[in-house]
Amino acid sequence: MPRYAQLVMGPAGSGKSTYCSTMVQHCEALGRAVQVVNLDPAAELFSYPVTADIRELIEVDDVMEDDSLRFGPNGGLVFCMEYFANNFSWLEESLGHVEDDYVLFDCPGQIELYTHLPVMKQLVEQLQQWEFRVCGVFLVDSQFMVESFKFISGILAALSAMISLEIPQINIMTKMDLLSKKAKKEIEKYLDPDMYSMIEDSTNILKSKMFKKLTKSICGLIDDYGMVRFLPFDRSDEESINIVLQHIDFTIQYGEDLEFKEPKEVEEDKSALVDEYFQDHVDE
């Protein structure tokens, strides 16, 4: 029997721990057993029980206080993750081996872990050796994505993780419940974006011809290959949570031996889902 994993990623403050807590509560209501592993050695508080906590292995504060290392916060975190990569046996022992495991890995937010450092890629490969089907879940704060140039930056961050890890990835806009009615309406166009319209919005801001050309090339590449799309995540709306879970389950084929249901929204019907979500929420 395969095992299943969500690798929950995203910048600091994007809502990774809140996502894990919300998903655990949602799955419990459905009668599904879900475990959470904290992989952030700098984490302070989280509102969910954990199966394993990397801070039992190594903690950023201890590394920073070590006079022989003399690391700052960022260097300390990288050191912790590299130490973790050399001690995957700790994670294997903590997880045990239960068939049909479903685990959420709450990951650190440092972007370099998903760009030029091999740690997260090594983790993915190790999980796959342990018979996990792994899906990347990349979170971006919807409050950050309300302007075109910020949205493009968010897309590039999601792409860096996708390219580095080489696993299926679901991209999510979090904190939709915190947006005003006006912001919810504005952000609708970013969920399934027309990148060529983004070009027009961005080039009006940029003064440098060189950066205008670069932005146009990036937007064209993303649009031509349909590389990045986002799902809205509203922790106060069970339907929104369920739609995200359905997409992830479909990606990793969770419960394939059961009666399987495709997610409500397949790619060609995505705009219909977006319209339905915003019709329900913008007028509230």
N, C-alpha and C positions, 0 to 999 in steps of 0.2 A: 504493500500500500504506500502511495506517495505521501509526503508531508508538504505543508503549505506555509509560505512565508510572505509577509509584506515588509518590504524595506522602506520605512517611513523616513523620507528625506526632506530637505528644504532649508532655507536660510534661518538663522536664529530669529526667533519671534514669529515664525510663520504658523505656529500652532500645532507642532508635531505631537507634543505630549497631550494637548487637549484633544487632538484627533484620536489618539490611541485610547484615551479615557472614554470618549464618546462611542467609539467603535466597540469597545469591550461591553459597555452598557447595552448597546443596541443588540449585539450578538447574544448576550445573556437573556434579553427579552425574547429572542428567537429560539432559545434553548440550545444555542451553539457554544461550545467551549473554545475560548480564545485565550492564549497566553501572551504576555508582553515581556520583552527583554529590553532593559535599558542599556544602550550602548554609548551613552553620553557620560564620560568620566567627570564632567563639570556640572552635571545636573544637581539641582538643589532639592526641589520638591516636585512630586507628581502624585496625582490623585487616583492611582490605580495600583493594584497589587502586581508585583513582578515575579516572574519565574526565575530570572537571573538579573543581576545588577553588576555592570562592569566595575562599579566602585568597590565591590568586594575583592576584585582582582587588583585594581590600581585606580588611584584618584588624582585628579589634577593638582589639588592643593598639596598633596604629599610630594609630588614631583617638583612643584615650584619651591617648596621649602627645603629641598635637597641641595645643599651647598655645592655638591660635586657636579650638579647638572646646570643649575642657574638658568632655568628656563622661565620665560614669561608665560602668560595665560595661553597664547596661541601655540607657542613651541611646546609647552607642557602637554597640551591636548594631543598634538601630533605624536609626541613621544608615547603617550598613553595608548593611542590607537596602534602604533607600531608594536608596542609591547603586547597588546592584545592579539595582534596578528601572529605573533610568535608563540601564543599560548591558547590556540583554539581548542586545545584539549579541555581547558576550563569550561568553555561554552558547551562542548559536547557532553561533559559530565553533568552540567547544570540542566541541560535540556532533557537528558535521558533519551529514550527512544520509544515513543508511543506512536503507534500507527494512527494516521489521520490527524497528526498534530497540526494546529493552525496558530502560527506565531507572528506577532507584530514586533518588529525590531525598531525601537525608537532611537534614531541615529543622531549624531552630532550635526551641527549646522555649518561647520567650516567648509567653505566651497572647495578648498584645495583637496579635500578628501575625495572629491568626485571629479577632479580634473587631472592633476599630475602626480598624485600619490596613489600607490597600488593597494592600499589597505582594504578599501571597500570592494574592489574587484576580487581580491583574495578571499574576502568573506563570502561573496557570492559563489565563487568556485567551490569553497569548502561546504557551503550549504547544499549545493547541488550534488556534491559527493555523498552527502548525508541523505540524499533522496528528497530534498526539498524542491518544490516548484516555487520559484521566486518571482515576485512582481515588485517593481519599483513603484513607490507612491510618492510623487514629488509635490510638495505643498508650496504655494505662494500666497501671501497675504493679499486678499482682494483689495484692501485699502491702499496697497502700494501700486496696484495695477490700473489705476484710473486715468493714466496719461499714456499716450502712445509710446514715448521713448522709454518710460519705465516698464511698460509691458514687453517691449522688445528685449530689455535687459533680463526680465523674468524668463522669457522664452529661451534666451541663451543659457541661463543657469540650468534650466530643465534639460536642454539639449546636451550640455556638458555631462550631466549625470547619465543620460540615456546612451550617449556614445561611449563613455568610459566603462559602464557596467555591462552593456550588451544584454540587457534583459527587457522583457515587456515592461512598459511604464505607463501608469495612469497619472495624469497631471491634474491637480486640484486647486481651485481657488477657495481658500478658507475664509472664515470670519464673515460670511455673507450675511449672517444675522446682525452684524454690527453696522452694516451700511445703511445710509439714509435712503429714502424712497428714490430721490434723484440719482444718488450714486448707483443704486441697483439698476436703474434704467440705463445709466451711462455704461455700466460694465457689461451689459448684455452682449455688446458687439465684440467683446474680447474673449468670450467663451469659445466661439467658433469664428475666428477672425478672418476678415478679408485683408490679407497682408498688403495688397496694393493700395488700399485706402489708408493703411498705416503709414505707407511711404509718404503720401500727401500730407498727413498730419505731422509727421516727424520732420520732413524737409522744410516745412514752414518755420520750424524752430531753429534748425541747424543753419549756421552761417557759412561754415566751411564746405566748399564744393567737394573736397575729398571725402568728408564724413557723410555728405549727402549721397555720394556714389556708393560708399560702403554700406550705408543703411538700406539703400535700394537693392543692393545685391543680396544682403541678408534676408530682407523681406521676401524677395523673389524666390530665393532658395527654399525658404520655409513654406511658402504658398505652393510652389510647384510640386513639392514632395509630400505635402500634407503632414509635416513632421510633428507638429505640436497642436493639441487641442486641450481644452480645460473643461472640467466638470465643476459645477458649483457645490460647495459643501456648507450647509447651514445646520449647525449642531442642534438648533431648536426645531428642526423639521425632520420627522422620521422618514418621510418619503425621499428627501434629499440624501439622507444617510444611506438609505436602502439602495438607491440608484448607484451610488458610488460603490457600495459593497457588491452589488450585482456585477458591475463592470470588472472589478478585481477578481471575483470568483470565476467569471467567464474567462478571463485572461489566463488564470492558472488551472482552469478546469476543475475547480473544487466540486466535489460531490458528483463526479461524472458517472459513478455507478448508481446514483439515485436518479429520480426523474428530473432531468435537467431543463432549466429555463434560461433562454438567452436574456440578456439585460433588456429592459424596456426599450431602450434606445440603441438601435444599431446606427452605424455611421450615417446612412442616408436619411435617417429620421432625427438626426441630432437637433436640427433647428426646431423641430416640433417640440422636443423635450424642453429646450431652452425657453420657447414661447410659453409653454405650460407652466414652468417654474415661475417665470416673472409675472405671468398673469395672476398667479395665486398670491404673490408676495408684494409686488410693487403697489397694488391697490389697497394693501392692508392699512 
